[in-house]
Amino acid sequence: METSTALILIAGMAAVTYLTRLPLRLFVTRRFRLPALVDRILQQIPIAAFAAIVFPGVLQPGGRTDLHASNLYLYAAAATVIAAITLRASVLVTIFVGVATAALLQLVL
């Protein structure tokens, strides 16, 4: 790739990155209130991102879908969901329960 082409690509990527962040910057600096529905949707993004990271690892360990009883991650995920519902603790405690359950299951079985 030529240097000029690379520089054009870098400048284009920088512009696109800046333009996607500009609306949020305007909301922050102008003290603009988002509609309640949009605010609720934005509050759920961290949960959705976490689920997008975790679910493939639970449902597809090793890169292939495994919904059999031999998949120990399913049991750890179930224990994590139960802990999240019953304890109503912080996310860190819930994650610890899931990781500890997965580690114990791998040691025992």
C-alpha positions as CSV (number, residue, x, y, z in Angstrom):
1,M,0.0,0.0,0.0
2,E,1.3,3.4,-0.9
3,T,2.0,6.0,1.8
4,S,-0.6,8.4,0.4
5,T,-3.3,5.7,0.4
6,A,-2.4,4.8,4.0
7,L,-2.6,8.4,5.0
8,I,-6.0,8.9,3.4
9,L,-7.3,5.8,5.1
10,I,-6.0,7.0,8.5
11,A,-7.6,10.4,8.0
12,G,-10.9,8.8,7.0
13,M,-10.9,6.5,10.0
14,A,-10.1,9.5,12.3
15,A,-12.9,11.5,10.8
16,V,-15.4,8.7,11.1
17,T,-14.3,8.1,14.7
18,Y,-14.7,11.8,15.6
19,L,-18.0,12.2,13.9
20,T,-19.5,9.2,15.8
21,R,-18.5,10.8,19.1
22,L,-19.6,14.3,18.3
23,P,-23.3,14.0,19.1
24,L,-22.5,12.7,22.6
25,R,-20.1,15.6,23.1
26,L,-22.8,18.0,22.1
27,F,-25.2,16.5,24.6
28,V,-22.7,16.8,27.4
29,T,-21.6,20.4,26.7
30,R,-25.1,21.8,26.1
31,R,-26.8,20.1,29.1
32,F,-29.3,18.6,26.8
33,R,-31.7,16.1,28.4
34,L,-32.3,12.9,26.5
35,P,-35.8,11.6,26.2
36,A,-36.6,9.0,29.0
37,L,-36.8,6.1,26.6
38,V,-33.4,6.9,25.0
39,D,-31.9,7.3,28.5
40,R,-33.2,3.9,29.6
41,I,-31.8,2.3,26.4
42,L,-28.4,3.8,27.0
43,Q,-28.4,2.6,30.6
44,Q,-28.7,-1.0,29.3
45,I,-25.7,-0.9,27.0
46,P,-23.2,-2.1,29.6
47,I,-25.4,-5.1,30.4
48,A,-25.9,-5.9,26.7
49,A,-22.2,-5.6,26.0
50,F,-21.4,-7.9,29.0
51,A,-23.9,-10.5,27.7
52,A,-22.4,-10.3,24.2
53,I,-19.0,-11.1,25.7
54,V,-20.1,-13.9,28.1
55,F,-22.8,-15.9,26.2
56,P,-20.6,-17.1,23.3
57,G,-18.1,-18.4,25.9
58,V,-20.8,-20.2,27.8
59,L,-22.7,-21.6,24.8
60,Q,-19.8,-22.2,22.5
61,P,-16.7,-23.3,24.4
62,G,-14.0,-24.2,22.0
63,G,-15.8,-22.5,19.1
64,R,-18.7,-25.0,18.7
65,T,-22.1,-24.8,20.2
66,D,-22.4,-27.2,23.1
67,L,-25.7,-27.4,24.8
68,H,-25.1,-30.8,26.3
69,A,-25.0,-31.7,30.0
70,S,-21.3,-32.1,29.7
71,N,-20.9,-28.3,29.2
72,L,-19.8,-27.2,32.7
73,Y,-20.1,-23.6,31.8
74,L,-23.9,-23.9,31.5
75,Y,-24.0,-25.0,35.2
76,A,-21.8,-22.1,36.1
77,A,-24.0,-19.7,34.2
78,A,-27.1,-21.1,36.0
79,A,-25.4,-20.6,39.4
80,T,-24.5,-17.1,38.4
81,V,-28.0,-16.2,37.4
82,I,-29.4,-17.7,40.6
83,A,-26.8,-15.7,42.6
84,A,-27.7,-12.5,40.8
85,I,-31.4,-13.0,41.5
86,T,-31.1,-14.1,45.1
87,L,-28.2,-12.0,46.4
88,R,-29.0,-8.8,44.6
89,A,-25.4,-8.0,45.2
90,S,-22.9,-6.1,43.1
91,V,-21.9,-7.3,39.6
92,L,-18.5,-8.1,41.0
93,V,-19.9,-10.6,43.5
94,T,-22.1,-12.2,40.8
95,I,-19.1,-12.5,38.5
96,F,-17.0,-14.0,41.3
97,V,-19.8,-16.6,41.9
98,G,-19.7,-17.6,38.3
99,V,-16.0,-17.9,38.0
100,A,-15.7,-19.8,41.3
101,T,-18.4,-22.2,40.2
102,A,-16.8,-22.8,36.8
103,A,-13.4,-23.4,38.5
104,L,-14.8,-25.7,41.1
105,L,-16.7,-27.7,38.5
106,Q,-13.6,-28.1,36.4
107,L,-11.6,-29.3,39.4
108,V,-14.2,-31.7,40.7
109,L,-15.4,-33.2,37.3
